[in-house]
Amino acid sequence: MDGLSGAASVIAVVDISAKVASLCLQYSVEVKHAKSDIERLHRKVNDTKTILEKLQQLLDKQGKTQLPTTNTLLGPLQRCSQELKKLEATLQGKLEPSGRRKAMQRIGLRALKWPLTSKEVEKTVHNLEIYGHTFSLALQVDQTVLVADISQQLDLTKLPVAIGAFFNSHADEHNAQCLPNT
């Protein structure tokens, strides 16, 4: 995944998660009996959105060479996007008023029903948690590599230097001399 396609994928998933969070909020106002499921799903979608926004900021700041593991997240990003699109379609489809619902609204009755079962909500929340862990682990791997590189660079600065020696010079290769304390 190159930098631009990765950034575009993250932006697309952030956008979808914002739409799903908005739909969850709409349902929580209009549907009373599924409030805990709606709130749980809303929180998890918002958490996923926050993680992806931070990932987007990091990808924008860092080059693809500095975050190689994070740049391989195209597959998980696409699956997360598909899951959120499916959820958005399910929620949006039930929000749009049908003929029967329009008639009930005219007489003052609310007939909106939460379209997901508790089991479906649990599965979606679980899947979003897995995606969040995947994104976090990729960032941790990249972070570990960067810390190891910094540590190696610090170790190299502590090595003694032979004044007057040229790097990779083989001029005195047959008259080997050791530096003191090496």
RODO-2510 file (C-alpha; in nm, 4 decimals, decimal comma):
residues 182
     n   res          X          Y          Z
     1     m     0,0000     0,0000     0,0000
     2     d     0,1614     0,3240    -0,1049
     3     g     0,1265     0,6391     0,1045
     4     l    -0,1548     0,7933    -0,0989
     5     s    -0,3731     0,4836    -0,1271
     6     g    -0,3199     0,4124     0,2429
     7     a    -0,4199     0,7646     0,3356
     8     a    -0,7233     0,7474     0,1056
     9     s    -0,8301     0,4145     0,2580
    10     v    -0,8022     0,5507     0,6095
    11     i    -0,9973     0,8641     0,5146
    12     a    -1,2734     0,6516     0,3585
    13     v    -1,3063     0,4339     0,6695
    14     v    -1,3070     0,7408     0,8969
    15     d    -1,5861     0,8914     0,6856
    16     i    -1,7970     0,5744     0,6993
    17     s    -1,7454     0,5365     1,0734
    18     a    -1,8607     0,8963     1,1255
    19     k    -2,1783     0,8209     0,9279
    20     v    -2,2439     0,5030     1,1277
    21     a    -2,1880     0,6879     1,4562
    22     s    -2,4370     0,9518     1,3447
    23     l    -2,6935     0,6844     1,2547
    24     c    -2,6455     0,5163     1,5934
    25     l    -2,7093     0,8475     1,7630
    26     q    -3,0261     0,8952     1,5611
    27     y    -3,1495     0,5494     1,6597
    28     s    -3,0688     0,6045     2,0266
    29     v    -3,2965     0,9075     2,0273
    30     e    -3,5858     0,7320     1,8546
    31     v    -3,5622     0,3714     1,9796
    32     k    -3,5870     0,3107     2,3518
    33     h    -3,5694    -0,0676     2,4053
    34     a    -3,2242    -0,1208     2,2489
    35     k    -3,0465     0,1705     2,4125
    36     s    -2,7563    -0,0299     2,5621
    37     d    -2,6809    -0,2057     2,2307
    38     i    -2,6960     0,1229     2,0431
    39     e    -2,4678     0,2988     2,2918
    40     r    -2,2162     0,0125     2,2885
    41     l    -2,2051     0,0087     1,9087
    42     h    -2,1840     0,3884     1,8970
    43     r    -1,8890     0,3913     2,1407
    44     k    -1,7005     0,1230     1,9477
    45     v    -1,7559     0,2944     1,6123
    46     n    -1,6331     0,6226     1,7617
    47     d    -1,3294     0,4461     1,9128
    48     t    -1,2468     0,2963     1,5733
    49     k    -1,2895     0,6368     1,4115
    50     t    -1,0520     0,7955     1,6656
    51     i    -0,7850     0,5278     1,6105
    52     l    -0,8115     0,5711     1,2348
    53     e    -0,7920     0,9506     1,2575
    54     k    -0,4705     0,9204     1,4602
    55     l    -0,3392     0,6659     1,2106
    56     q    -0,4234     0,9079     0,9299
    57     q    -0,2345     1,1898     1,1031
    58     l     0,0670     0,9645     1,1470
    59     l     0,0622     0,8493     0,7840
    60     d     0,0397     1,2112     0,6708
    61     k     0,3387     1,3144     0,8868
    62     q     0,5634     1,0130     0,8283
    63     g     0,6776     0,8762     0,4980
    64     k     0,5886     0,5259     0,3900
    65     t     0,9509     0,4275     0,4468
    66     q     0,9339     0,5085     0,8181
    67     l     0,6170     0,3076     0,8815
    68     p     0,6498    -0,0024     0,6611
    69     t     0,4260    -0,2282     0,8717
    70     t     0,1518     0,0312     0,9024
    71     n     0,1590     0,0768     0,5264
    72     t     0,0643    -0,2903     0,4800
    73     l    -0,2770    -0,2417     0,6421
    74     l    -0,4736    -0,2164     0,3173
    75     g    -0,6452    -0,5549     0,3687
    76     p    -0,7659    -0,4881     0,7250
    77     l    -0,8696    -0,1349     0,6251
    78     q    -1,0789    -0,2700     0,3379
    79     r    -1,2445    -0,5325     0,5598
    80     c    -1,3161    -0,2702     0,8262
    81     s    -1,4591    -0,0436     0,5579
    82     q    -1,6820    -0,3237     0,4244
    83     e    -1,8096    -0,4022     0,7727
    84     l    -1,8921    -0,0370     0,8392
    85     k    -2,0555     0,0069     0,4964
    86     k    -2,2750    -0,2970     0,5603
    87     l    -2,3681    -0,1587     0,9012
    88     e    -2,4388     0,1831     0,7513
    89     a    -2,6642     0,0288     0,4847
    90     t    -2,8558    -0,1709     0,7459
    91     l    -2,9085     0,1292     0,9704
    92     q    -2,9833     0,3724     0,6879
    93     g    -3,2310     0,1343     0,5244
    94     k    -3,4438     0,1126     0,8381
    95     l    -3,4320     0,4871     0,9037
    96     e    -3,5835     0,5865     0,5720
    97     p    -3,9591     0,5998     0,6227
    98     s    -4,1687     0,3348     0,4524
    99     g    -4,5349     0,3865     0,3649
   100     r    -4,6558     0,2294     0,6903
   101     r    -4,4107     0,4280     0,9002
   102     k    -4,5097     0,7547     0,7301
   103     a    -4,8736     0,6865     0,8123
   104     m    -4,7903     0,6135     1,1770
   105     q    -4,5809     0,9316     1,1998
   106     r    -4,8742     1,1378     1,0740
   107     i    -5,0863     1,0238     1,3672
   108     g    -4,7997     1,0784     1,6130
   109     l    -4,6747     0,7223     1,6680
   110     r    -4,3117     0,6220     1,6489
   111     a    -4,2566     0,2923     1,4728
   112     l    -3,8810     0,2835     1,4412
   113     k    -3,7283    -0,0520     1,5315
   114     w    -3,3609    -0,1200     1,5970
   115     p    -3,2588    -0,3432     1,3031
   116     l    -2,9863    -0,5421     1,4819
   117     t    -3,0103    -0,8164     1,7411
   118     s    -2,7875    -0,8115     2,0482
   119     k    -2,5869    -1,0961     1,8965
   120     e    -2,5266    -0,8980     1,5750
   121     v    -2,4205    -0,5936     1,7779
   122     e    -2,1835    -0,8105     1,9821
   123     k    -2,0302    -0,9577     1,6648
   124     t    -1,9839    -0,6135     1,5075
   125     v    -1,8303    -0,4692     1,8255
   126     h    -1,5973    -0,7706     1,8473
   127     n    -1,4894    -0,7301     1,4835
   128     l    -1,4251    -0,3574     1,5313
   129     e    -1,2150    -0,4382     1,8392
   130     i    -1,0091    -0,6819     1,6317
   131     y    -0,9511    -0,4163     1,3642
   132     g    -0,8482    -0,1669     1,6319
   133     h    -0,6019    -0,4189     1,7773
   134     t    -0,4622    -0,4894     1,4300
   135     f    -0,4040    -0,1193     1,3639
   136     s    -0,2498    -0,0696     1,7092
   137     l    -0,0195    -0,3708     1,6724
   138     a     0,1046    -0,2495     1,3341
   139     l     0,1859     0,0859     1,4917
   140     q     0,3653    -0,0882     1,7798
   141     v     0,5803    -0,2913     1,5406
   142     d     0,6797     0,0247     1,3546
   143     q     0,7467     0,1998     1,6843
   144     t     0,9686    -0,0868     1,8028
   145     v     1,1692    -0,0760     1,4794
   146     l     1,2156     0,3013     1,5134
   147     v     1,3260     0,2691     1,8779
   148     a     1,5739    -0,0061     1,7853
   149     d     1,7167     0,2149     1,5091
   150     i     1,7568     0,5052     1,7521
   151     s     1,9245     0,2758     2,0047
   152     q     2,1666     0,1478     1,7406
   153     q     2,2505     0,5024     1,6333
   154     l     2,3210     0,5980     1,9948
   155     d     2,5493     0,2953     2,0332
   156     l     2,7392     0,3895     1,7173
   157     t     2,8062     0,7399     1,8510
   158     k     2,9846     0,5855     2,1522
   159     l     3,2374     0,3931     1,9414
   160     p     3,5959     0,5224     1,9411
   161     v     3,7070     0,7017     1,6281
   162     a     4,0460     0,6605     1,4613
   163     i     4,1537     1,0126     1,3728
   164     g     4,2940     1,0303     1,0236
   165     a     4,1395     0,6994     0,9164
   166     f     3,9163     0,7010     0,6146
   167     f     3,5969     0,5007     0,6108
   168     n     3,6301     0,1799     0,4120
   169     s     3,9950     0,2556     0,3303
   170     h     4,2144    -0,0436     0,2567
   171     a     4,5422     0,1490     0,2316
   172     d     4,6923    -0,0088     0,5468
   173     e     4,5160    -0,3418     0,5335
   174     h     4,8447    -0,5365     0,5503
   175     n     4,9750    -0,3330     0,8483
   176     a     4,6888    -0,3819     1,0902
   177     q     4,6957    -0,1668     1,4013
   178     c     4,4502    -0,1753     1,6860
   179     l     4,3247     0,1302     1,8627
   180     p     4,3938     0,1443     2,2351
   181     n     4,1040     0,0099     2,4474
   182     t     3,9455    -0,1768     2,1572
***
